[in-house]
Amino acid sequence: MEKIFKDIIQKALKEDIGEGDITTESFVKKDIIFHGTIISKSNGILCGTEFASECFKTLNPDAKIKAIKNDGQTIKPNDIIIEIVSDRTILSAERTALNIIQRLSGIATKTKKFVDEINQYSRTKIYDTRKTTPNLRAMEKYAVKTGGGENHRFGLFDAFMIKDNHIAACNNFDEISNMIKIARKKYSDKKIEIEVKSIDEVKKAILLDVDIIMLDNMSIDDMKIAIEMIRGKRKDIEIEISGGINETNIKHVALLEPDRISIGALTHSYTSLDISLEIN
């Protein structure tokens, strides 16, 4: 498991347990062995089994854990996901493990619904955004991949995104063009994307040395015009559509056949799956 995931788990356990699980330590004997099963009570796509297992192993390295279902698999009510044999620390890790697997499965499930919806219409890929839970981005982006989506930039450091506020801070598009040239020399391995909100801005963006043009919150009619314009003059540029994408309008957007559609709702407006731990 990557260090970034282990760090998240350790911080989450520390947040919950603090100086100690006073209830478990006071009422449950050390030598009691528990047999637990993590069970689904929902339909969806499973994600987070390794992370949930790590929660129990972190508190008890001797815990015996068996994953019955793997990430990416479809689950339904009463499906057994993980079997656990451990001491009383199973009770201390329970909430953290469930919080993780419930949320990540919710993200994977929502992503899969969008991916399945557009696959029948176009070659467009579904991308996530940076609209993630603070400190949980790595896990949430993993969940998007598990659901069949793609990851956008991880942070502000690994790709350029020239947004409306950046554009407003510049005097004109000529200044942006000059700044892009400087950025290319300094960060030659980084992609450059620019966000546009109108046909007029599309016309200007086409002239820039960018890799991706994002059509943000534009009407279907304007997006159709913009895509034809970009592909007619710059076949080397990827086209991304973003802003207000939901289950209702995704089909209409996908039929325009952009290269990618980015959806903030994947990681900020999902429904967690109902998953529980039952102990014998």
C-alpha positions in Angstrom: 0.0 0.0 0.0 1.3 3.5 -0.9 2.5 5.6 2.0 0.0 8.4 1.2 -2.9 5.9 2.0 -1.2 4.6 5.2 -0.8 8.1 6.4 -4.5 8.9 5.8 -5.5 5.8 7.8 -3.2 6.5 10.7 -4.4 10.1 10.9 -8.0 9.0 10.7 -7.5 6.4 13.5 -5.7 9.0 15.7 -8.6 11.5 15.1 -11.1 8.9 16.4 -9.2 7.1 19.1 -7.2 10.0 20.4 -5.6 9.0 23.8 -7.6 5.8 23.8 -10.9 4.1 23.2 -12.1 4.4 26.8 -15.3 2.5 26.4 -13.7 -0.6 24.8 -10.7 -0.5 27.2 -13.1 -0.3 30.2 -15.7 -2.8 29.2 -14.1 -5.4 27.0 -11.4 -7.9 28.2 -8.1 -8.0 26.3 -8.2 -11.7 25.7 -11.6 -11.8 23.9 -11.4 -12.8 20.2 -14.0 -11.4 17.9 -15.2 -12.8 14.6 -16.5 -10.0 12.4 -17.9 -9.6 8.9 -18.3 -6.4 7.0 -21.5 -6.7 5.1 -23.2 -4.7 2.3 -26.7 -3.4 2.8 -26.7 -1.6 -0.5 -26.3 -2.1 -4.3 -23.2 -0.5 -5.8 -19.6 -0.7 -6.7 -17.2 -1.7 -3.9 -14.2 0.4 -3.1 -11.8 0.6 -0.1 -11.4 -3.0 1.0 -7.7 -2.7 1.4 -8.0 0.5 3.3 -10.6 -0.9 5.6 -8.5 -4.0 6.3 -5.5 -1.8 7.0 -7.5 0.0 9.7 -7.8 -3.3 11.7 -4.3 -4.4 10.9 -2.9 -1.0 12.1 -4.4 -1.5 15.6 -3.7 -5.3 15.6 -1.0 -6.6 13.3 -2.0 -10.1 14.3 -5.5 -9.7 13.0 -6.6 -12.3 10.5 -8.4 -10.6 7.6 -9.9 -12.1 4.4 -11.3 -10.0 1.6 -14.3 -11.9 0.1 -15.0 -9.1 -2.4 -12.5 -6.9 -4.3 -12.6 -3.3 -5.2 -14.5 -2.7 -8.5 -16.8 -5.6 -8.0 -20.6 -5.1 -7.8 -22.1 -5.7 -4.4 -25.7 -6.2 -3.3 -27.5 -6.4 0.1 -26.2 -9.2 2.4 -23.0 -9.7 0.4 -20.0 -10.4 2.8 -17.2 -8.1 1.9 -14.5 -8.8 4.5 -14.1 -11.4 7.3 -12.1 -10.4 10.4 -10.7 -12.3 13.4 -9.2 -10.0 15.9 -9.1 -8.9 19.5 -11.0 -6.0 21.0 -9.3 -3.5 18.7 -11.8 -4.5 16.1 -14.3 -2.3 17.9 -11.8 0.6 18.0 -11.1 0.4 14.2 -14.7 -0.2 13.2 -16.0 3.3 12.6 -12.9 4.5 10.7 -12.9 1.4 8.5 -16.6 1.8 7.7 -16.4 5.5 7.1 -13.7 4.9 4.5 -15.3 2.0 2.7 -18.8 3.5 2.7 -17.7 6.8 1.2 -15.3 5.4 -1.4 -17.9 2.9 -2.5 -20.3 5.7 -2.9 -17.9 7.6 -5.1 -17.1 4.5 -7.2 -20.8 3.8 -7.6 -21.7 7.3 -8.7 -18.7 7.4 -11.1 -19.7 4.0 -12.6 -23.3 5.3 -13.3 -21.9 8.3 -15.3 -19.4 6.1 -17.1 -22.0 3.5 -18.1 -24.4 6.3 -19.2 -22.1 7.9 -21.7 -20.4 4.7 -23.0 -23.4 4.0 -25.1 -23.2 7.4 -26.7 -19.6 8.5 -27.2 -15.9 7.9 -26.6 -15.8 10.7 -24.0 -14.0 10.0 -20.7 -15.3 11.0 -17.3 -12.9 13.0 -15.1 -12.9 14.0 -11.5 -11.9 17.5 -10.1 -10.2 18.9 -7.1 -13.5 19.3 -5.3 -12.5 16.6 -2.8 -12.6 16.2 1.0 -9.5 17.9 2.5 -6.7 15.3 3.2 -8.7 12.5 1.5 -8.1 13.4 -2.1 -5.8 10.4 -2.8 -8.4 8.0 -1.6 -11.3 9.7 -3.4 -9.5 9.9 -6.7 -8.7 6.2 -6.3 -12.4 5.6 -5.9 -13.1 7.5 -9.1 -10.6 5.2 -11.0 -12.2 2.2 -9.4 -15.6 3.3 -10.8 -14.1 3.6 -14.3 -13.4 7.3 -14.3 -10.2 9.2 -14.9 -8.2 11.5 -12.6 -7.8 15.2 -13.4 -4.7 16.9 -12.0 -4.0 15.9 -8.4 -3.3 19.4 -7.2 -2.0 22.9 -8.1 1.4 21.5 -8.8 1.1 18.9 -11.5 -0.7 20.7 -14.3 -1.7 24.3 -15.3 -5.3 25.4 -15.1 -5.8 28.9 -16.3 -9.2 29.8 -14.8 -11.4 32.9 -15.1 -9.7 34.6 -12.1 -6.3 34.1 -13.7 -7.5 35.6 -16.9 -9.1 38.5 -15.1 -5.7 39.2 -13.4 -4.1 39.6 -16.8 -4.6 42.6 -19.0 -5.4 40.7 -22.2 -4.9 37.4 -24.0 -1.7 38.6 -25.5 -0.3 38.8 -22.0 -1.6 35.3 -21.3 0.1 34.1 -24.4 3.5 35.5 -23.3 3.1 33.9 -19.9 2.3 30.5 -21.4 5.6 30.7 -23.3 7.5 31.3 -20.1 5.6 28.6 -18.3 6.4 26.1 -21.1 10.1 26.7 -20.7 10.0 26.4 -16.9 7.6 23.4 -16.7 8.0 21.7 -20.0 6.5 18.4 -18.8 3.3 20.0 -17.5 0.0 20.2 -19.5 -1.6 23.6 -19.9 -5.4 23.9 -19.8 -7.4 27.1 -20.1 -11.0 27.6 -19.0 -13.3 29.6 -21.3 -16.9 30.7 -20.8 -17.9 32.1 -24.2 -17.5 31.8 -27.9 -15.4 34.9 -27.9 -13.0 33.4 -25.4 -12.9 30.2 -27.4 -11.7 32.2 -30.5 -8.9 33.7 -28.4 -7.9 30.4 -26.7 -7.5 28.6 -30.0 -4.6 30.9 -30.7 -2.8 29.9 -27.5 -0.2 27.2 -27.0 -2.4 25.1 -24.7 -3.1 21.4 -24.5 -6.7 21.5 -23.3 -9.6 24.0 -23.6 -12.3 23.6 -21.0 -15.8 24.8 -21.9 -17.2 25.9 -18.6 -20.9 26.3 -17.9 -21.7 27.0 -21.6 -25.1 26.2 -23.2 -25.4 23.1 -25.4 -25.7 25.2 -28.5 -22.6 27.3 -27.7 -20.6 24.1 -26.8 -21.5 22.6 -30.1 -20.3 25.7 -32.0 -17.1 25.8 -29.8 -16.3 22.2 -30.4 -16.7 22.5 -34.2 -14.5 25.7 -34.1 -11.7 24.1 -32.0 -11.6 20.8 -34.0 -11.7 22.8 -37.3 -8.6 24.7 -36.4 -6.7 22.9 -33.7 -7.0 19.1 -33.8 -4.1 18.9 -31.3 -6.2 20.4 -28.5 -8.3 18.2 -26.2 -11.7 19.5 -25.4 -13.1 19.3 -21.9 -16.6 20.2 -20.7 -17.4 21.1 -17.1 -19.9 22.9 -14.9 -23.3 21.7 -13.7 -23.0 18.2 -15.2 -25.6 15.8 -13.7 -27.5 12.6 -14.4 -30.1 14.6 -16.3 -27.9 16.5 -18.8 -24.9 14.1 -19.2 -26.4 12.4 -22.3 -26.8 15.7 -24.1 -23.3 16.7 -23.2 -21.8 13.4 -24.2 -23.4 13.5 -27.6 -21.3 16.5 -28.4 -18.3 14.1 -28.1 -15.8 16.2 -26.2 -12.6 14.4 -25.2 -13.5 14.6 -21.5 -16.2 15.7 -19.1 -15.2 16.7 -15.6 -17.7 16.4 -12.8 -17.2 17.8 -9.3 -20.3 15.9 -8.0 -18.3 12.6 -8.2 -16.5 13.6 -5.0 -18.8 16.1 -3.4 -22.3 15.0 -4.0 -22.3 11.2 -3.8 -24.4 9.0 -1.5 -22.4 6.7 0.8 -23.2 3.0 0.5 -24.8 1.4 3.6 -22.1 -1.1 4.8 -21.9 -2.4 8.3 -19.8 -4.6 10.6 -21.5 -7.5 12.3 -19.7 -9.3 15.2 -20.2 -12.8 16.5 
